[in-house]
Amino acid sequence: EVFYSGKEKNTFFVMFYLQGKFVTGYLEHHFYNTPIIFGQLEGEKKGNVIKAQYNYFLDGGTKSQLVEFILYDQFAVQKTGELEEKNGIQFLNPATAKYTDTFTRVFCNIKPINI
């Protein structure tokens, strides 16, 4: 399942590979005039909610962030808010986290190689 979001000159892609409750995938952030931020997702799906660890590349190094999405038939919504960090992993502050960033489902026939 592939989803796309665009705001002004910025674009975002998320791809989920669902195997029962286990989820792997890929997330890209294309911010205008900056290097692409990209990485892999690995987590779990409970009902229509995906919670995953996002390991991505930024400034020559690897970073980790916990991410959350709600899946619907034609779109996915990502939870966003203020980030905090503990033990090298970023996570959303529960007091500010809300489902705000909508991604629209797009057709894609790409098959996973080694995720």
C-alpha positions in Angstrom: 0.0 0.0 0.0 1.5 3.3 -1.1 0.4 6.8 0.1 1.4 10.3 -1.1 1.1 13.8 0.5 2.1 17.1 -0.9 2.2 20.6 0.7 3.5 23.5 -1.4 6.8 22.3 -2.9 7.3 19.5 -0.3 6.2 15.9 -1.0 6.0 12.8 1.2 5.6 9.1 0.4 4.9 6.2 2.7 4.7 2.5 1.7 3.4 -0.3 3.9 3.9 -4.0 3.4 1.4 -5.8 5.6 1.9 -9.4 6.7 -0.8 -10.1 9.2 -0.2 -7.7 12.1 3.5 -7.3 11.2 4.3 -4.1 9.1 7.4 -3.1 7.2 7.7 -0.2 4.9 9.5 2.9 3.7 9.0 6.6 4.3 10.4 9.6 2.4 10.4 13.3 3.1 11.2 15.6 0.1 11.4 19.1 1.5 12.0 21.8 -1.1 15.8 22.7 -1.5 17.0 20.2 1.1 18.3 16.6 0.9 15.8 13.8 0.9 15.1 12.2 4.3 14.3 8.5 3.9 14.3 5.3 5.8 12.6 2.1 6.7 9.6 1.3 8.9 9.1 -1.7 11.1 6.2 -2.2 13.5 2.8 -3.6 14.1 -0.8 -3.1 12.9 -3.6 -3.3 15.5 -7.0 -2.7 14.0 -6.5 0.2 11.5 -3.5 1.8 13.5 0.1 1.2 12.6 2.8 1.9 15.2 6.3 1.6 13.9 9.9 2.5 14.4 11.2 4.7 11.5 15.0 4.4 11.0 16.1 7.1 8.6 19.2 8.8 7.2 19.9 12.5 8.0 23.1 14.5 7.9 25.2 11.4 7.2 23.9 9.4 10.2 21.0 7.2 11.1 18.2 8.4 13.4 15.2 6.6 14.9 11.7 7.9 15.5 8.5 6.2 16.6 5.7 6.9 14.1 2.0 6.2 14.0 -0.6 6.1 11.2 -4.4 5.4 11.0 -5.2 3.5 7.8 -8.5 4.1 5.9 -9.6 2.8 2.5 -8.2 5.6 0.4 -5.9 7.5 2.8 -3.6 7.3 5.8 -3.2 9.9 8.5 0.1 10.4 10.4 0.2 11.5 14.0 2.4 14.5 14.5 3.4 16.8 17.3 6.3 17.9 19.4 9.2 15.4 19.4 11.1 14.3 22.5 14.0 11.9 22.7 15.0 9.1 25.0 17.7 6.5 24.6 18.4 7.8 21.1 14.8 7.4 19.8 12.5 10.3 19.1 8.9 10.0 20.0 5.8 12.2 20.1 4.9 14.1 23.2 1.5 12.6 24.1 0.2 16.0 25.2 0.7 17.6 21.7 0.3 14.5 19.4 -2.6 14.6 16.9 -3.5 12.9 13.7 -2.9 15.7 11.2 -0.9 14.8 8.1 -3.1 13.1 5.4 -1.6 10.8 2.8 -3.7 9.7 -0.3 -3.5 6.2 -1.6 -1.8 5.9 -5.0 -1.4 3.0 -7.4 2.0 1.3 -7.3 3.1 -2.1 -8.5 6.5 -2.0 -6.8 7.3 -5.2 -5.0 9.6 -5.3 -1.9 13.2 -6.4 -2.5 14.6 -6.8 0.9 12.7 -5.0 3.6 
